[in-house]
Amino acid sequence: MKTAILLTISNIFMTFAWYGHLRFAKVALWKVVLVSWGIAFLEYCFQVPANRIGHLSGQSASKLKIMQECITLVVFCFFAMFYLGERIKWNYIVGFALVLAAVFFVYHEW
């Protein structure tokens, strides 16, 4: 649970670092790159411990990766809707469902 919480916080920072500047199209690119790097540093301050804790608790790197991708999509959907004002279309939901299927296949004990 601690891993998922830390990865969620990490992904919030990551999403702002990668896409937050889209609302500031008139700001010089070099400025948004510097701000994004600063935000990305905060992302790593949560992501690295999340992966360390998850791996030490017995999760494989593959399981940690698919968990991170799923969290990323959830965070991004909220970000796209509430920060960027974009709609989530039906085909995005289908794609998200396929990632959830990937979570099943990675976490299921075969």
Protein Blocks (a to p, Z undefined) as FASTA:
>chain_A
ZZmmmmmmmmmmmmmmmmmmmmmmmbcfklmmmmmmmmmmmmmmmmmmmmmmmmmnopaf
klmmmmmmmmmmmmmmmmmmmmnopacdfklmmmmmmmmmmmmmmmpcZZ
